[in-house]
Amino acid sequence: MGVRWMLGWTLPLVALGYAEASSQAVVTPSTQGAPAPEAPKRVELSYQDPSCNPAEAQQCLCVGSVGSAESALRELGLDAQVLRTSGVPCIRGDFDQDGAPDYAFPGKGFSCNGSVPVRVLFTSKGLVREVQSLPREVSCLQLYLPNKKPGRHGVPATSRDALVDWGEGNATWFYRYDGKRWDATRHLSESH
């Protein structure tokens, strides 16, 4: 009779303890003290002067963040802090025609007086998708908008945003992204 009497009041207590234990978080060595995964850094860029047109201006400055692509800009000698505060030269376009903005960043010292390397940052849903280099250094780089007819100095017609490096003599270079890589073609800049 004593055992039966004990079972009558101990079983509900055991069940109550089990229910309380199952409602508490279980801490295992793999989750204890582990930081939460960091959200990907978003690309948030705009022109310092909203009216700057990279198809006409020699230099538009972008201000903001390049997300996870900061190391690619450091390779060019560009400072992420300067980009966030005062801006660095860049050209916004949709080079891969996916509807998301892409950005071409010429390296430190960009001007028409000397050549610098360029990195193109492709984005998707506000994040860095890929970073590619143009196949050669540039000096007077500008956005080249889609055009059904060949442009000045023999630059070909194109159905997508492209880049053009205006030069003298035989030095105009046209850069068009084909979905995988950049094609560079040289064109006669001046008629002789």
N, C-alpha and C positions, 0 to 999 in steps of 0.2 A: 504494500500500500504506500510506503514511503517513496518508492521510485516513481510510481504512477503520479503521485501528488507533485513531485519535483518536475516531471515532464510537463505537467499542466501549466506551469508558470515560466519554465526555462525556454521552451520552444519559441514563444512569442518574443522573448528578449533576444534570442539568437537571430531570429528573422529581422527584428528591428535593427540590430547591429549590422547585419549584412546589407540591408537597404541603405543605411547611412554610409557605409563604406563604399558602396557602388556609386553614390552620388558625388563623391569627392574625386578631384582630378588625381590621376596616377602620375607620379613623377618618376621617370626612369633616367638612368645615366645619360641616354642619348638626347633627352629633352631638357634636362636640368641645366639652367644657365645658358642655353643656346640662344643667341640673338635671333629675333625674327628676321626672315629674309628681307633684304632691302628692295624696295620697289625700283624698277628700272628708271633711270634718269631720262626725262622727256627732252626733246629738242624744242626749244622755244626761242625763235629768232624773229626779228623784225628789222626793217631798215631804220637807221637812226633818223633819217629824213624820209618820211613816208612818201614824199613825192619823187624820190630818186628813181630814175628809170635806167636799169642796167643795160638796156639796148642802146641808150643814147649817152649816158654818163660814163666817163672814164673810171670812176670809182664810187661805188655805193658802199656805205658802211653798215654792217649788221651788228646788232646789239642783242645779247641774250645768252642762252646756254645751248651747247651742242650735245648735251646729254652724255652718252658714254664715249663720244668721239674726241674727248679732250687730248688724248695721247697722240692722235693723228695730227692735230693742230700744233702740238708741241714740236713734232718732227719738222714742221715748217717754220719754227721760230715764233709762233704766235702764242700769246699769253691769254689763258682763259679768263683771267681777271680783267684784262683790258677789253676783251670781248663783252663781258658782262657790264662794264661801266661806260667806256667811251666808244667801243666798236672797232671792228677790223674790216678790211675790204672783203666783200663776198658778192656772189651773184646768185640770186634765187631763180630757179626755173623748174620745170617738170621734165627732166631729161629722159626719164624712163617711161613717161606717159601713164603713170599709175594713179594720177590725181593728187598725189601727195607732193609737197614742195621738196626740192632737192637744192643743195647749196654747194657752189664751187668756191673754195677758199685759196686764193693765191698766197704764196709764202711771204715771209717778212721782207720788207723792202720793195714791195710791188709798185712798179711804175713803168712807164713806157721807155725808160732809160736802161733797163736791165732785165734779164730773164730770171724767173723764179719758178719753183715747182708748184703744182696745184693738186689739192685733194678735193674730191667731190664726195659729199655726204648725201647718201640716198636715205630717205625716211619712209616709214610706213606706220600709220596710226600714231604719229607723234614720237616714234622711237627711231633710233638709228637702225637701219636695215643692213647697210654696207657702206664702206668707204673705199673709193678707188682713186688712183692717181691718173692724171692725164699722161699720155705717152711721151710728152716732151715739155720742157720749160716754156713759159710764156712771158710776154711783156705787156702788150696792150689788149688784155682780154675783156670781151664784152659778151652779153647775151645776144644770141641770134634767134629771133622769133621765127616760127613757121612761115614759110613763104612758098607759094606755088611756082614762082618764077625765080630764076637765078638772080642772086643779089649783085651788089657792086663788086668790082674786082674779081668776077668769076666765081664768087662763092655760090655753091649749088643750091637748088631749091631743096626744101626740107619740110616734112610734115610734123616735125617735133621741135621743141626747144633744143638749141645747140649752143655751142660756144665758138667765138671767132677771135683770133689773135691778129689784129690788123698790123701789117708791117709794110715795109718799103721794098720795091723791086719784086722779087719772087718770094716774098716773105710772109704773105698772109696765109695763116693756117686755120683750117676749119675742123672742129671737133664735134662729132655726132655719136651719141651712145646708141648701140645697136641692140640693147637688151642684155648684153653680156660684157661688152668691153667698149672702149672708146676707139673710134676710127679717126685718124688724123689725115687730112689731105692738104696739100700745098697748092696755092693758087697765085696767079700773076696779079700783083697789086697795082701795077701801073702799066699803061699801054706804051709801048716803045715806038 
